[in-house]
Amino acid sequence: MREIFITDVSLRDGIQSLLATRVRTEDTLEIVGVLDKCGFWSLEVWGGATFDVCLRYLKEDPWERLRIFKKHAPNTKLEMLLRGQNVVGYRHYADDVVEEFVKRAYDNGIEVFRIFDALNDTRNMRKSIETAKKVGAIVKGVLSYTISPVHTVEYYVNVAKELVDMGIDIISIKDQAGLLSPKVAYELVKALKSEFPNYPVHLHTQTTADLAEMAQLKGIEAGADMIDTVFYSLSCQTSHPPGETMIYVLREFGYEVKVDEKLYQKAGDLFASIRTKYKKYDVLPPYPDVGVLLHQVPGGMISNFISQLREQGMEEKLPEVLEEVVRVRQDLGYPPLVTPTSQIVGSQAFLNVLHGERYKVVTKETKDYVKGLYGRPPAPISEELIKKILGEEEPIYHIRPADLLEPELPKVREEAIKAGAKSEEDILSYALFPLVAKEFFEFREKGEKLPPEELIEEKRENIPVEFIVTVHGEQYHVHIAGRGEPTAEGRPFFIRLDGKLEEVILRPLKEVENIPSPYGEITSAMEVKPKRPRPVGVGDVTSPISGKVVNVKVSIGQTVKEGDVLFVVEAMKMENEVHSPVEGVVEEVLISVGDVINPDEVAVKIKPIKI
């Protein structure tokens, strides 16, 4: 009787796939304790998007989360997903950052590292694999699965050979978008077991297109030794197969599974009630996304993608953006869509749709990708597109990107301490996400706490979003409209609701008289001037996308050339460089680092130099 080992990924990929990773540590602790008693081979509870989201949105220390998890799960190996040279971020970091992060993660409780590179460029995995083996950890070397003309079974066997040569312990197939069919699962696992008979093969499959359970079963039939599952209340949609079901099926086929399915279901029962607290992130339809077989956007990104499009006021554009994702991915050489390439391709597709012209605005990350700073694209990029994006620059596909990076930690240490870092782990957090970490340190220093999630939701639902208001004898139909972007018909106003000013758009209703507000009497309204002026001239520079300013590269009086970078805006986890449209002198800088800016606001005013 062959034993099949199971890793539970509920509290990492489950919450990332279905709830935008927003679940707080305090809501998981009882569940971690139950999972620890189930008999899993490991629990994947860290890495992926959890690190960023803890700092950025939950205002929690991700290192402390890991230590707490280890305290509550002393009997089970804890596992993390590591993005190779990208660590848990969205760019390549210097080798010293990678080494120190892996060591600190191990010291704080991680015993298993599942290491991947978005391009399957094993050069980007070497340093993290080498370091993890040195500290005594178990390493799963990952094959990031996708479908394209170049991603064949032979291709993946060759990648696996390179990983085995680097000293990995387990070959892991990562089907992040739920594309792995039962047929290919059988063929790929069979080929890997034939080529590497002494290596366990692990299957990580997501249920986006409803292929995962079949793929796992056929993969195990071909010789796979390990699978990933989640408890039932975080299963399916873009997540993973329910472990309770897979345990039942595997035992029926005669495999041995040493997991207590009753305790597993108890963990699922506990989370079922907790999930209702996070309903504003629970935005996916309750049926499979068969469209993923075309657009290939992974489950971990879809829920975030919808949320981010909503922030930009473009939620209805999702189908159009997904169609453009297919085209951009082909343009860029068929990269597997997994962090960070999913964000690179997704953000570029979004900008192409937003501006109605392909590659009119190119993110910094897209440019870096085309240049080779993320590694070798799986298939060649056309010379025409390289020229359009890079201009006269040449790609560097022959170089390991990290070889171009100077050590980062010595430079960042003093800056991190000045920003509020209190430990070596804090310094690493700052090295990975400087602005986000600084904001977290400031929040922590104040001793603040976020209100309970369910209270945030309740308060938001109780705020009126539509009503009639009379201002100086004229009636207006009022909509709360996010950040209050005015349309051609409207003007920005603030309405006081429950003692708080809410920015709204007011539109005259010329044919409506004496319509009562369903929310009660609105007693006053105050017109305000926009925070920044609207663009009127060629030198009025705006952001191409709503986001947070993370870098300002110019000052008043500075002379700039056409194409010079003026400032950088972070949106959808990507950094967007904004370039000068003209040669001229900077007259005004209306933004600072940390500001949120919208596309119709002037950020920098430039006085053009007449030639």
C-alpha positions as CSV (number, residue, x, y, z in Angstrom):
1,M,0.0,0.0,0.0
2,R,1.7,3.2,-1.2
3,E,1.5,6.2,1.2
4,I,0.5,9.6,-0.2
5,F,1.6,12.6,1.8
6,I,-0.4,15.8,2.0
7,T,0.5,19.4,2.6
8,D,-2.3,21.7,3.7
9,V,-2.1,25.2,2.1
10,S,-5.3,26.6,3.5
11,L,-3.7,29.4,5.5
12,R,-1.4,30.5,2.7
13,D,-2.7,29.8,-0.8
14,G,-6.3,29.2,0.2
15,I,-6.7,32.7,1.7
16,Q,-4.6,34.2,-1.1
17,S,-6.8,32.6,-3.8
18,L,-10.2,33.4,-2.4
19,L,-9.9,36.2,0.1
20,A,-7.0,38.4,-1.3
21,T,-4.8,37.2,1.6
22,R,-6.6,39.6,4.0
23,V,-7.3,37.1,6.8
24,R,-5.8,38.3,10.1
25,T,-3.5,36.1,12.2
26,E,-5.9,36.2,15.2
27,D,-8.6,34.5,13.2
28,T,-6.4,31.5,12.3
29,L,-4.8,30.5,15.6
30,E,-7.3,27.9,16.7
31,I,-7.3,26.5,13.2
32,V,-3.5,26.2,13.2
33,G,-3.7,24.2,16.4
34,V,-6.2,21.8,14.9
35,L,-4.3,21.4,11.6
36,D,-1.1,20.6,13.7
37,K,-2.9,17.5,15.1
38,C,-4.1,16.2,11.7
39,G,-0.9,14.4,10.6
40,F,0.0,16.4,7.5
41,W,3.5,16.1,6.0
42,S,3.7,20.0,6.3
43,L,1.6,23.1,6.6
44,E,2.3,25.9,4.1
45,V,1.5,29.0,6.0
46,W,3.9,31.7,4.9
47,G,5.4,33.3,1.8
48,G,3.6,34.2,-1.4
49,A,1.6,37.3,-0.9
50,T,1.2,36.9,2.9
51,F,4.4,38.8,3.7
52,D,3.4,41.9,1.7
53,V,-0.2,41.8,2.8
54,C,0.6,41.5,6.4
55,L,2.6,44.7,6.3
56,R,0.6,46.7,3.7
57,Y,-3.0,45.9,4.7
58,L,-3.2,44.0,7.9
59,K,-0.6,46.1,9.7
60,E,0.9,42.9,11.2
61,D,4.5,41.8,11.4
62,P,4.8,38.8,9.1
63,W,7.8,37.5,11.1
64,E,5.7,37.6,14.3
65,R,2.9,35.7,12.4
66,L,5.4,33.0,11.5
67,R,6.7,32.7,15.1
68,I,3.1,32.5,16.4
69,F,2.2,29.8,13.9
70,K,5.2,27.8,15.0
71,K,4.2,28.1,18.6
72,H,0.7,26.8,17.7
73,A,1.9,24.0,15.4
74,P,5.0,22.5,17.1
75,N,4.4,19.0,15.7
76,T,4.3,19.8,12.0
77,K,6.8,21.1,9.5
78,L,6.0,24.7,8.4
79,E,6.5,25.4,4.7
80,M,6.7,28.6,2.7
81,L,6.5,29.6,-0.9
82,L,9.6,31.5,-2.0
83,R,9.9,33.4,-5.3
84,G,13.6,32.6,-5.8
85,Q,15.6,35.8,-6.4
86,N,12.4,37.8,-5.9
87,V,12.1,36.4,-2.3
88,V,8.5,37.5,-1.4
89,G,8.6,40.7,-3.5
90,Y,8.2,41.8,-7.1
91,R,11.8,42.4,-8.2
92,H,15.1,40.7,-8.0
93,Y,17.0,41.4,-4.8
94,A,20.8,41.1,-4.3
95,D,22.2,37.8,-3.1
96,D,22.8,39.1,0.4
97,V,19.1,39.8,0.9
98,V,18.2,36.4,-0.4
99,E,20.7,34.6,1.9
100,E,19.7,36.6,5.0
101,F,16.0,36.1,4.3
102,V,16.3,32.4,3.9
103,K,18.4,32.1,7.1
104,R,16.0,34.2,9.1
105,A,12.9,32.4,7.8
106,Y,14.5,29.1,8.9
107,D,15.4,30.5,12.3
108,N,11.8,31.7,12.8
109,G,10.2,28.4,12.0
110,I,10.3,27.5,8.3
111,E,11.6,24.0,7.7
112,V,10.4,23.5,4.0
113,F,11.1,26.0,1.2
114,R,9.1,25.6,-2.0
115,I,11.2,27.6,-4.4
116,F,10.2,28.7,-7.8
117,D,11.0,31.2,-10.5
118,A,8.3,32.7,-12.7
119,L,10.2,32.1,-15.9
120,N,11.6,28.7,-14.8
121,D,15.0,30.3,-15.1
122,T,16.9,28.1,-12.6
123,R,19.7,30.7,-12.4
124,N,17.3,32.7,-10.3
125,M,16.7,29.8,-7.9
126,R,20.3,28.8,-7.3
127,K,21.1,31.2,-4.4
128,S,17.9,30.4,-2.4
129,I,18.3,26.7,-3.0
130,E,21.9,26.8,-2.0
131,T,21.2,28.8,1.2
132,A,18.2,26.7,2.3
133,K,20.3,23.5,1.9
134,K,23.1,25.0,4.0
135,V,20.8,25.8,6.9
136,G,19.4,22.3,6.9
137,A,16.0,22.9,5.3
138,I,14.1,20.7,2.9
139,V,13.8,22.1,-0.6
140,K,11.0,21.6,-3.1
141,G,12.4,22.7,-6.5
142,V,9.4,24.0,-8.5
143,L,8.4,23.6,-12.1
144,S,6.0,26.5,-12.8
145,Y,3.4,24.9,-15.1
146,T,1.8,26.7,-18.0
147,I,0.5,25.9,-21.5
148,S,2.3,27.3,-24.6
149,P,4.0,26.1,-27.7
150,V,7.3,25.9,-25.8
151,H,6.2,24.4,-22.5
152,T,6.3,20.6,-23.3
153,V,6.9,17.6,-21.1
154,E,10.5,17.5,-22.4
155,Y,10.9,21.2,-21.4
156,Y,9.9,20.5,-17.8
157,V,12.1,17.4,-17.5
158,N,15.1,19.5,-18.6
159,V,14.2,22.2,-16.0
160,A,14.0,19.4,-13.4
161,K,17.5,18.1,-14.3
162,E,18.9,21.6,-13.6
163,L,17.1,21.7,-10.2
164,V,18.3,18.2,-9.2
165,D,21.8,19.2,-10.0
166,M,21.4,22.1,-7.6
167,G,20.6,19.7,-4.8
168,I,16.8,19.9,-4.3
169,D,15.1,17.2,-2.3
170,I,11.7,17.1,-4.0
171,I,10.5,17.9,-7.5
172,S,7.4,20.1,-7.3
173,I,4.9,20.8,-10.1
174,K,3.2,24.2,-9.5
175,D,-0.1,24.5,-11.4
176,Q,-0.9,28.0,-10.1
177,A,-3.6,28.7,-12.7
178,G,-5.4,25.4,-12.6
179,L,-4.3,24.4,-16.2
180,L,-2.9,21.0,-15.6
181,S,-5.1,18.4,-17.3
182,P,-5.4,14.8,-16.1
183,K,-3.7,13.6,-19.3
184,V,-0.7,15.9,-19.0
185,A,-0.5,15.3,-15.3
186,Y,-0.1,11.6,-15.9
187,E,2.5,12.1,-18.7
188,L,4.6,14.7,-16.9
189,V,4.7,12.8,-13.6
190,K,5.5,9.5,-15.5
191,A,8.4,11.2,-17.3
192,L,9.8,12.8,-14.1
193,K,9.6,9.5,-12.1
194,S,11.2,7.7,-15.0
195,E,14.1,10.2,-15.2
196,F,14.4,10.7,-11.4
197,P,13.2,7.5,-9.7
198,N,14.7,8.4,-6.3
199,Y,13.0,11.8,-6.1
200,P,9.6,12.4,-4.6
201,V,7.2,14.3,-7.0
202,H,4.8,16.8,-5.5
203,L,1.7,18.1,-7.1
204,H,0.3,21.6,-6.4
205,T,-2.9,22.1,-8.5
206,Q,-5.5,24.7,-8.3
207,T,-9.2,24.2,-9.0
208,T,-9.8,27.3,-11.2
209,A,-11.0,25.3,-14.2
210,D,-12.2,22.2,-12.2
211,L,-9.3,20.0,-13.4
212,A,-7.3,19.7,-10.2
213,E,-8.9,16.7,-8.5
214,M,-8.6,14.7,-11.7
215,A,-5.1,15.9,-12.3
216,Q,-4.1,14.9,-8.8
217,L,-5.6,11.4,-9.1
218,K,-3.9,10.7,-12.5
219,G,-0.7,12.2,-11.2
220,I,-0.7,9.9,-8.2
221,E,-1.5,7.0,-10.5
222,A,1.6,7.9,-12.5
223,G,3.7,7.9,-9.3
224,A,3.3,11.3,-7.6
225,D,4.0,11.1,-3.9
226,M,2.6,14.3,-2.5
227,I,-0.3,16.7,-3.1
228,D,-1.5,20.0,-1.7
229,T,-5.1,20.4,-0.5
230,V,-7.1,22.9,1.7
231,F,-10.0,22.2,4.1
232,Y,-13.4,22.3,2.5
233,S,-14.4,25.9,3.5
234,L,-11.5,27.3,1.6
235,S,-11.7,24.9,-1.4
236,C,-12.7,25.1,-5.0
237,Q,-13.2,28.2,-7.1
238,T,-9.6,29.4,-7.7
239,S,-8.3,27.6,-4.7
240,H,-7.5,23.9,-4.3
241,P,-9.2,20.5,-3.9
242,P,-10.9,19.8,-0.6
243,G,-8.6,17.6,1.4
244,E,-11.4,15.7,3.1
245,T,-12.6,14.6,-0.4
246,M,-9.2,13.7,-1.7
247,I,-8.5,11.6,1.4
248,Y,-11.7,9.7,0.9
249,V,-11.0,9.0,-2.8
250,L,-7.4,8.0,-2.3
251,R,-8.2,5.5,0.4
252,E,-11.0,4.1,-1.8
253,F,-8.3,3.4,-4.4
254,G,-6.1,1.7,-1.9
255,Y,-3.6,4.4,-1.0
256,E,-2.5,5.1,2.5
257,V,-3.2,8.6,3.9
258,K,-2.2,9.2,7.5
259,V,-4.3,12.4,8.0
260,D,-7.2,12.6,10.4
261,E,-10.0,13.6,8.2
262,K,-12.4,14.4,11.1
263,L,-10.0,16.9,12.6
264,Y,-9.4,18.3,9.1
265,Q,-13.2,18.9,8.8
266,K,-13.2,20.5,12.2
267,A,-10.6,23.0,10.9
268,G,-12.9,23.7,8.0
269,D,-15.9,24.1,10.3
270,L,-14.0,26.7,12.3
271,F,-13.1,28.7,9.2
272,A,-16.6,28.5,7.7
273,S,-17.9,31.1,10.2
274,I,-14.7,33.1,10.1
275,R,-15.0,33.5,6.3
276,T,-18.2,35.5,6.6
277,K,-16.2,38.3,8.3
278,Y,-14.2,38.8,5.1
279,K,-17.1,38.9,2.6
280,K,-16.0,42.1,1.0
281,Y,-12.9,40.2,-0.4
282,D,-15.0,37.1,-1.2
283,V,-15.8,38.4,-4.7
284,L,-15.4,35.3,-7.0
285,P,-18.4,33.6,-8.6
286,P,-19.3,30.2,-7.1
287,Y,-18.5,28.3,-10.4
288,P,-15.4,27.3,-12.3
289,D,-13.6,29.8,-14.5
290,V,-13.2,27.8,-17.7
291,G,-11.8,31.0,-19.3
292,V,-8.6,30.4,-17.4
293,L,-7.7,27.8,-20.1
294,L,-7.3,30.8,-22.4
295,H,-6.2,33.8,-20.2
296,Q,-4.2,31.6,-17.7
297,V,-4.4,34.2,-14.9
298,P,-3.8,32.3,-11.6
299,G,-6.3,32.1,-8.8
300,G,-4.1,34.0,-6.4
301,M,-4.3,37.0,-8.7
302,I,-7.9,36.9,-9.9
303,S,-9.4,38.1,-6.5
304,N,-6.7,40.8,-6.2
305,F,-7.2,41.7,-9.9
306,I,-10.9,42.3,-9.4
307,S,-10.2,44.4,-6.3
308,Q,-7.5,46.5,-8.1
309,L,-9.7,47.1,-11.1
310,R,-12.5,48.2,-8.8
311,E,-10.1,50.7,-7.1
312,Q,-9.4,52.1,-10.6
313,G,-13.1,52.3,-11.3
314,M,-12.8,49.8,-14.2
315,E,-14.3,46.6,-12.8
316,E,-16.5,46.2,-15.9
317,K,-13.3,46.1,-18.1
318,L,-12.2,42.7,-16.6
319,P,-13.2,40.7,-19.7
320,E,-11.4,43.1,-22.0
321,V,-8.3,43.1,-19.8
322,L,-8.2,39.3,-19.7
323,E,-8.3,39.2,-23.5
324,E,-5.4,41.6,-23.6
325,V,-3.5,39.4,-21.0
326,V,-3.5,36.6,-23.6
327,R,-1.9,39.0,-26.2
328,V,0.6,40.5,-23.9
329,R,1.7,37.1,-22.6
330,Q,2.3,36.0,-26.2
331,D,4.2,39.2,-27.0
332,L,6.5,38.6,-23.9
333,G,7.5,35.0,-24.8
334,Y,4.8,33.0,-23.0
335,P,5.9,33.5,-19.4
336,P,4.0,31.4,-16.9
337,L,1.5,33.7,-15.1
338,V,2.7,33.5,-11.5
339,T,4.1,36.3,-9.3
340,P,5.7,38.5,-10.5
341,T,5.0,37.8,-14.2
342,S,1.3,37.6,-13.6
343,Q,1.4,41.2,-12.2
344,I,3.7,42.3,-15.0
345,V,1.5,40.9,-17.7
346,G,-1.7,41.9,-16.0
347,S,-0.7,45.5,-15.3
348,Q,0.6,46.0,-18.8
349,A,-2.6,44.5,-20.2
350,F,-4.6,46.9,-18.0
351,L,-2.6,49.9,-19.2
352,N,-3.0,48.9,-22.8
353,V,-6.8,48.8,-22.3
354,L,-6.9,52.0,-20.2
355,H,-5.1,54.0,-22.9
356,G,-6.6,52.4,-25.9
357,E,-3.2,51.9,-27.4
358,R,-0.9,48.9,-26.9
359,Y,2.4,49.8,-25.0
360,K,1.7,53.5,-25.2
361,V,2.5,53.5,-21.4
362,V,4.9,50.8,-20.3
363,T,5.5,49.9,-16.7
364,K,9.0,49.8,-15.3
365,E,8.6,46.1,-14.6
366,T,7.6,45.4,-18.2
367,K,10.7,47.2,-19.4
368,D,12.9,45.4,-17.0
369,Y,11.3,42.1,-18.1
370,V,12.0,42.8,-21.8
371,K,15.6,43.8,-20.9
372,G,16.2,40.5,-19.1
373,L,16.3,41.7,-15.6
374,Y,13.9,39.0,-14.5
375,G,15.7,36.3,-16.5
376,R,15.3,34.6,-19.9
377,P,11.9,34.7,-21.5
378,P,10.7,31.1,-22.3
379,A,10.3,32.1,-26.0
380,P,11.9,34.9,-28.0
381,I,10.4,38.4,-27.9
382,S,10.0,40.1,-31.3
383,E,12.8,42.5,-32.2
384,E,10.0,45.1,-33.0
385,L,8.6,45.0,-29.5
386,I,12.1,45.0,-27.9
387,K,12.9,48.1,-29.9
388,K,9.6,49.8,-29.0
389,I,10.0,49.2,-25.3
390,L,13.8,49.5,-24.8
391,G,14.7,51.9,-27.6
392,E,18.5,51.7,-28.0
393,E,19.1,49.5,-25.0
394,E,20.1,45.9,-25.5
395,P,18.6,42.9,-23.6
396,I,21.0,41.0,-21.3
397,Y,19.5,37.5,-21.4
398,H,23.0,35.9,-21.2
399,I,23.5,37.3,-17.7
400,R,22.1,36.1,-14.4
401,P,20.2,39.3,-13.4
402,A,21.3,39.2,-9.7
403,D,25.0,39.3,-10.9
404,L,24.3,42.9,-11.8
405,L,23.2,43.8,-8.3
406,E,25.5,45.2,-5.5
407,P,24.9,44.0,-1.9
408,E,21.9,45.8,-0.5
409,L,21.8,45.2,3.2
410,P,24.8,47.4,4.2
411,K,23.3,50.3,2.4
412,V,19.7,49.8,3.7
413,R,20.5,49.0,7.3
414,E,20.9,52.6,8.6
415,E,18.0,53.8,6.5
416,A,15.8,51.0,7.9
417,I,16.7,51.8,11.5
418,K,16.0,55.5,10.9
419,A,12.6,54.4,9.5
420,G,11.8,52.5,12.7
421,A,13.3,49.0,12.3
422,K,13.8,47.3,15.6
423,S,15.3,44.0,14.6
424,E,17.2,42.2,11.9
425,E,13.9,40.9,10.6
426,D,12.5,44.5,10.4
427,I,15.6,45.4,8.3
428,L,14.8,42.7,5.9
429,S,11.1,43.8,5.7
430,Y,12.4,47.3,4.9
431,A,14.8,46.0,2.3
432,L,12.0,44.2,0.5
433,F,9.3,46.9,0.8
434,P,10.8,50.2,2.0
435,L,7.7,52.4,1.9
436,V,5.3,49.8,3.1
437,A,7.5,48.7,5.9
438,K,8.1,52.3,7.0
439,E,4.3,52.9,7.2
440,F,4.0,49.7,9.2
441,F,6.8,50.7,11.6
442,E,5.0,54.1,12.2
443,F,1.7,52.3,12.8
444,R,3.3,49.9,15.2
445,E,5.1,52.8,17.1
446,K,1.8,54.5,17.7
447,G,0.4,51.4,19.2
448,E,-2.6,51.5,17.0
449,K,-4.8,48.6,16.1
450,L,-7.1,48.1,13.1
451,P,-10.8,47.8,14.1
452,P,-12.3,44.3,13.8
453,E,-13.0,43.4,10.2
454,E,-16.7,42.9,10.6
455,L,-17.1,46.4,12.1
456,I,-15.3,47.9,9.1
457,E,-17.8,46.1,6.8
458,E,-20.8,47.1,8.8
459,K,-19.8,50.7,8.9
460,R,-19.2,50.8,5.2
461,E,-22.6,49.2,4.4
462,N,-24.4,51.8,6.6
463,I,-23.0,54.8,4.7
464,P,-25.5,56.2,2.2
465,V,-24.4,56.0,-1.4
466,E,-27.2,57.7,-3.3
467,F,-29.6,60.5,-2.3
468,I,-31.2,63.8,-3.3
469,V,-29.8,67.0,-1.8
470,T,-30.7,70.7,-2.3
471,V,-27.9,73.2,-2.4
472,H,-28.8,76.9,-2.7
473,G,-32.3,76.0,-4.0
474,E,-31.0,73.6,-6.7
475,Q,-31.6,69.9,-6.4
476,Y,-28.8,67.4,-7.0
477,H,-28.7,63.6,-7.4
478,V,-25.7,62.6,-5.2
479,H,-23.6,59.4,-5.6
480,I,-20.7,58.4,-3.4
481,A,-18.1,57.6,-6.0
482,G,-15.0,56.1,-4.5
483,R,-12.3,58.8,-4.5
484,G,-14.7,61.3,-5.9
485,E,-13.4,61.6,-9.5
486,P,-15.6,64.2,-11.2
487,T,-17.1,63.4,-14.6
488,A,-17.7,66.0,-17.3
489,E,-21.1,66.6,-15.8
490,G,-20.1,66.7,-12.2
491,R,-18.2,68.7,-9.6
492,P,-16.4,67.4,-6.5
493,F,-18.2,68.1,-3.2
494,F,-17.9,66.9,0.4
495,I,-21.0,65.8,2.2
496,R,-20.9,65.4,6.0
497,L,-22.2,61.9,7.0
498,D,-22.2,60.9,10.6
499,G,-19.7,63.6,11.4
500,K,-17.3,62.6,8.6
501,L,-16.8,64.4,5.3
502,E,-17.3,62.1,2.3
503,E,-16.3,63.3,-1.2
504,V,-19.1,62.9,-3.7
505,I,-20.1,64.0,-7.2
506,L,-23.2,66.2,-7.6
507,R,-25.3,66.1,-10.7
508,P,-28.3,68.5,-11.2
509,L,-31.7,66.8,-11.6
510,K,-33.5,69.5,-13.7
511,E,-36.7,67.5,-14.1
512,V,-37.0,66.2,-10.6
513,E,-38.7,68.2,-7.8
514,N,-39.2,67.5,-4.1
515,I,-38.0,63.9,-4.2
516,P,-37.3,62.9,-0.6
517,S,-34.0,61.2,0.3
518,P,-34.5,57.6,1.4
519,Y,-31.7,58.2,3.9
520,G,-33.1,61.2,5.8
521,E,-32.4,64.9,5.5
522,I,-29.0,66.0,4.3
523,T,-28.6,69.4,6.0
524,S,-25.4,70.8,4.4
525,A,-22.9,70.5,1.6
526,M,-19.6,72.1,1.2
527,E,-17.9,72.7,-2.2
528,V,-14.2,72.2,-2.1
529,K,-11.4,72.8,-4.6
530,P,-9.6,69.8,-5.9
531,K,-6.4,68.9,-4.1
532,R,-4.5,69.3,-7.4
533,P,-5.4,71.2,-10.6
534,R,-6.6,69.5,-13.8
535,P,-4.2,69.4,-16.7
536,V,-4.6,72.1,-19.4
537,G,-1.2,72.3,-21.1
538,V,1.4,70.1,-22.6
539,G,3.7,70.5,-19.6
540,D,1.0,69.4,-17.1
541,V,2.1,65.9,-16.2
542,T,-0.4,63.4,-14.8
543,S,-0.2,59.8,-13.6
544,P,-1.5,57.2,-16.1
545,I,-3.1,55.2,-13.3
546,S,-4.5,55.8,-9.7
547,G,-1.9,54.8,-7.2
548,K,0.6,55.8,-4.5
549,V,3.7,57.9,-5.2
550,V,6.8,55.9,-4.2
551,N,9.5,58.1,-5.7
552,V,9.8,61.7,-6.9
553,K,12.9,62.3,-9.0
554,V,12.7,66.0,-9.8
555,S,12.6,69.3,-8.0
556,I,11.5,72.9,-8.8
557,G,13.9,74.6,-11.2
558,Q,15.4,71.4,-12.6
559,T,15.8,71.1,-16.4
560,V,14.4,67.8,-17.8
561,K,14.6,66.3,-21.2
562,E,11.7,64.6,-23.0
563,G,11.5,61.0,-21.7
564,D,13.2,61.7,-18.3
565,V,11.6,59.9,-15.3
566,L,9.7,62.5,-13.2
567,F,8.1,60.3,-10.6
568,V,7.1,56.7,-9.9
569,V,3.6,55.5,-9.0
570,E,2.8,52.1,-7.5
571,A,-0.4,50.5,-8.5
572,M,-1.5,46.9,-8.8
573,K,1.8,45.9,-7.1
574,M,3.8,47.3,-10.0
575,E,5.8,50.5,-10.2
576,N,4.9,52.8,-13.1
577,E,7.5,55.4,-14.2
578,V,6.0,58.7,-15.4
579,H,8.2,60.4,-18.0
580,S,8.4,64.0,-19.1
581,P,6.4,64.6,-22.3
582,V,8.6,67.7,-23.2
583,E,11.9,69.2,-22.6
584,G,11.6,72.0,-20.1
585,V,12.0,73.4,-16.6
586,V,10.1,72.0,-13.6
587,E,7.8,74.8,-12.3
588,E,5.9,73.0,-9.7
589,V,6.0,69.6,-7.9
590,L,2.5,68.9,-6.5
591,I,3.2,65.4,-5.0
592,S,5.3,63.8,-2.3
593,V,6.3,60.2,-1.6
594,G,3.3,58.5,0.0
595,D,0.6,60.6,-1.7
596,V,-2.2,58.9,-3.5
597,I,-2.7,60.5,-7.0
598,N,-5.4,60.1,-9.7
599,P,-5.0,60.3,-13.4
600,D,-6.7,63.7,-13.9
601,E,-4.6,65.5,-11.4
602,V,-1.4,67.4,-12.3
603,A,1.5,66.0,-10.4
604,V,4.3,68.0,-12.0
605,K,4.1,71.2,-14.1
606,I,6.9,71.8,-16.7
607,K,7.5,74.9,-18.6
608,P,8.5,73.8,-22.1
609,I,11.7,75.1,-23.6
610,K,10.9,76.4,-27.1
611,I,13.4,75.3,-29.8
